[in-house]
Amino acid sequence: MRSLFNLAIVLLAFLSLASSKANRVPWWQIKVTKSQGPNACIVEEVPELNKKYWTECKYWPVRKVCGKETIVRYECCEGFKQMNGEDGCTGVKPLKNVLETARDLGAKKFVQYLEDSGIANELMQDGTFTLFAPFDHAFESNIGAAIGARIGAFRGSSNSILRYHISPTKFISKEFSGNNEIVSQHQGQKLRINKYSTGMETVNCILISRKDQEATNGIVHMIDHPLDPSLFMPRDVAQTVVLDGRFSKMADALQRCGSGLIEPGKTSYTILAPSDEAFLKIPPARLEQMLRDPASCMALLENHIIPHVMCFPVITQEYNAKTIGNGKIRFDCDPEKGHVVEGHRVGEFMLGSNGVVYVLDDVLIPDRARTVMELVENRHLNTFSQLAQLAGLDDMYNGRGDFTLFSPSEAAWYSIDYELLTEAQQNPDLARRILLYHGTQGTGTAGRLKTSSMKNNQVQPQILNKPKFQQPNSIIEISSDGYCHRWRKFSTTSSISKSIWCRRCNH
C-alpha cells in the first residue's frame, strides 16, 4: 500500500515547472493528488517558520509564506481514515466528543487544563458545543506561557480563560462571514470571527489552522494561540485609543479633527495606533504644524484607519489595504521582523466592539501631511534637496504655504552641463536661482497645481519670474491616475534641463 503520510512534495523542486501565474494549481500537483486516492487533502507546511495549514482541499496553489518555500503533504480529509490494503482514505473515522477530538488533534495541554478545572465533564455530555482548542505549541511562546500560567493559577470551573474558548452553539466555518461575532461561555463575552478571500479564518485575530473537526456533541476548531478575554474591550476602537494611556497624541489628533471618522454602527475597523513614543520621533513644532492644519491632520488620521478588520496571521505575502482616505497601506510578513506595516514592526493588539487596534512604534505619515521639502526627501531627490539646503530654501519649503515644485529626477540633473551643476553645488546664489525656476507659489489651489487642472500653454507665475518657461506643442503628458510622469521638451532660456519629472506636491 502506498504510504499516504510519508509522501511529501517539496514545492521548490517543482517551481520551475509550475505556472508563473499566481494562485494556479500546477499540473504536477494535480497528477500527484490523483495518485493519492480518494479523500486525501493537502497539509501545507513551512518548516522554517514552524507553521502548518490544514487546507481540507485536494488542490492548493503554489505559494510562499512570509518569503519561505512551502512543503505539501497529504493527510486524510476530515471525517475519513486510511484502511489497510487500500489507497487513499476510504474509511469513515468514528466520532468522539469535543474533548477527546481536541486531544487527538494535538491539544493535550488544553484538554488537561479543562480536566483540572472540572469543565471537561460538561464537554463530555450531550450538546452542540464549538470548541476553539489551542495546539500544544501555542503555550510555548512567552505570551502563550503567561496565559497558561494564568489558567493554571485558577483551577475552578468558572475559569474565565477556558470558558472563553467555548461557545454553547455549534458553528461550522461555512457559517462564518467576513466579520461576525459569536457568544462564548465566559459571561456572554463575544468572540470575533473573520473570514478572508484566501480561505483563511480567524477568531479574535488568532489563526484557525485546522477547522471543522466534527464531534458527537459539537465541532472543534484548532487554533495557533490561546484566546485572552482581557484583550476584548467593551467599547469601540476609537474609545479604546482615547482611553488607553499609551496613545495620548493619537487621542489628541482624534479630538482635534477626527470627529465622524469612525461611523457608529459600522462593525469593521482596524486602527493602526502609533504610541506616544512613536510621535516623539517627530519634532514637536513639526507635529503641531501637522495637527494644526485640518486637512493635514485629517490625512494623518485617515492613513491609520482601515475600513475592515485586518488580522495579521492571515497575511502571508505583501498586501495593500485601502484606508478610509482611499490611500494604500502596505502590509507584509517578514521572516526576521514578523508582520510589518510599511516596513515598520507591529506590536500587540486589542479588540474593540467594532474592530481591532494595533500598536505601532512609528507614525505612518501620508504625502498630504508632509511639506513639499519632506516629499522631496522622501522620494530620494537628493540633488534637489542638497541644493535647497545650500540655497537656504529648505526652511521655506518646510514652512506653511501653497507650493508646487517641478523637481528634476537625478538623471535629469546629471544630463545638464557638468560645469553648471558643479558650480550650482558650490554657489548658493546660483542654486537658489535654479530651484526657484522649478516652482510656483500661490494661495490655496492657485498654488497647488494638479495635473487635472493644468491646461495647454498655461502660463503660471513662478517664484522667480525670469527666465520664463517655454512650453511648446502640448508638452504635458498626463497618466490615467492623474499624475504627470514627464514634462517633455522642457527647456529654459539657460538650458538648465531638457526633461524633468514632476510630482503633485501637497502638504
HELIX and SHEET records of a PDB file:
HELIX    1   1 LEU A   11  PHE A   14  5                                   4    
HELIX    2   2 TRP A   27  SER A   35  1                                   9    
HELIX    3   3 PRO A   47  LEU A   49  5                                   3    
HELIX    4   4 VAL A   98  ASP A  104  1                                   7    
HELIX    5   5 LYS A  108  SER A  117  1                                  10    
HELIX    6   6 ALA A  120  LEU A  123  1                                   4    
HELIX    7   7 ASP A  136  PHE A  139  5                                   4    
HELIX    8   8 ASN A  142  ALA A  153  1                                  12    
HELIX    9   9 SER A  160  ARG A  163  1                                   4    
HELIX   10  10 SER A  173  GLU A  175  5                                   3    
HELIX   11  11 PRO A  229  LEU A  231  5                                   3    
HELIX   12  12 VAL A  237  LEU A  243  1                                   7    
HELIX   13  13 GLY A  245  PHE A  247  5                                   3    
HELIX   14  14 SER A  248  CYS A  257  1                                  10    
HELIX   15  15 ASP A  276  PHE A  279  1                                   4    
HELIX   16  16 PRO A  284  ARG A  292  1                                   9    
HELIX   17  17 PRO A  294  GLU A  302  1                                   9    
HELIX   18  18 PHE A  312  VAL A  314  5                                   3    
HELIX   19  19 ASP A  367  ALA A  369  5                                   3    
HELIX   20  20 VAL A  372  ASN A  378  1                                   7    
HELIX   21  21 ASN A  382  ALA A  391  1                                  10    
HELIX   22  22 ASP A  394  ASN A  398  1                                   5    
HELIX   23  23 GLU A  410  TRP A  413  1                                   4    
HELIX   24  24 TYR A  418  ALA A  424  1                                   7    
HELIX   25  25 PRO A  428  LEU A  436  1                                   9    
HELIX   26  26 GLY A  444  ALA A  446  5                                   3    
HELIX   27  27 THR A  451  SER A  453  5                                   3    
SHEET    1   A 4 ALA A   8  VAL A  10  0                                        
SHEET    2   A 4 ILE A  71  CYS A  76 -1                                        
SHEET    3   A 4 ALA A  40  VAL A  46 -1                                        
SHEET    4   A 4 LYS A  51  TRP A  54 -1                                        
SHEET    1   B 2 LYS A  64  VAL A  65  0                                        
SHEET    2   B 2 LYS A  68  GLU A  69 -1                                        
SHEET    1   C 2 PHE A  80  LYS A  81  0                                        
SHEET    2   C 2 GLY A  91  VAL A  92 -1                                        
SHEET    1   D 7 ILE A 166  SER A 167  0                                        
SHEET    2   D 7 PHE A 129  PRO A 134 -1                                        
SHEET    3   D 7 GLY A 218  ILE A 223  1                                        
SHEET    4   D 7 ILE A 206  ALA A 215 -1                                        
SHEET    5   D 7 GLU A 201  VAL A 203 -1                                        
SHEET    6   D 7 LYS A 190  LYS A 195 -1                                        
SHEET    7   D 7 ASN A 179  VAL A 183 -1                                        
SHEET    1   E 7 ILE A 305  ILE A 306  0                                        
SHEET    2   E 7 TYR A 269  PRO A 274 -1                                        
SHEET    3   E 7 GLY A 355  LEU A 360  1                                        
SHEET    4   E 7 HIS A 344  GLY A 352 -1                                        
SHEET    5   E 7 GLY A 338  VAL A 341 -1                                        
SHEET    6   E 7 LYS A 328  ASP A 334 -1                                        
SHEET    7   E 7 TYR A 319  LYS A 322 -1                                        
SHEET    1   F 2 ASP A 402  LEU A 405  0                                        
SHEET    2   F 2 GLY A 439  GLY A 442 -1                                        
SHEET    1   G 2 ILE A 476  ILE A 478  0                                        
SHEET    2   G 2 CYS A 484  TRP A 487 -1                                        
END                                                                             
